[in-house]
Amino acid sequence: MRHSKIGRKFGRTKDVRTALKSSLVEALVSREKILTTEARAKELRPIVESMITKAKKGTLAVRRDLISTLGGRTSTAKKLIEVLAPRYKDRKGGYLRITKVVKRASDGRQSAVIEFVV
C-alpha cells in the first residue's frame, strides 16, 4: 500500500521517472513556459522552486550542485544562476504559476501551463 507516500509514479520505473523530471526541468528553465499535464506540472513545481532558491546564493558549490542535479546540463544551471535567480532576488518563494487549460482531446487528461511569475 502507498499510505503516506509522497510523489507520483507516472506509471514508470525510477530511472525513466527521474529522466522525465530532469527533461521537464530543462524544458521549463530554457523556455520559461511549457504545456504539460497537470500532474506533471504539480510534481515539477517544488523541484524548480528549490533550484531557484539555491541558485540565489550563486556560489561555486551551488553551481556544481545544480549541475549534478540536472545531470550535467551546464547551460541550464548557468541560466538558473545568471538569469532567473537575479530576477527573483527580492521574492521569498512562489516563482512558478500553474494554470489549467482545456482537457486534452486524445485521452481526456487535464492539461496545464506552468510558467515563471513575472
Secondary structure, DSSP 8 states (H G I E B T S, - for coil): --TT--S--TT--HHHHHHHHHHHHHHHHHHSEEEEEHHHHHHHHHHHHHHHHHHTT--HHHHHHHHHHTTS-HHHHHHIIIIIHHHTTT--S--EEEEEEEE-TTT--EEEEEEE--
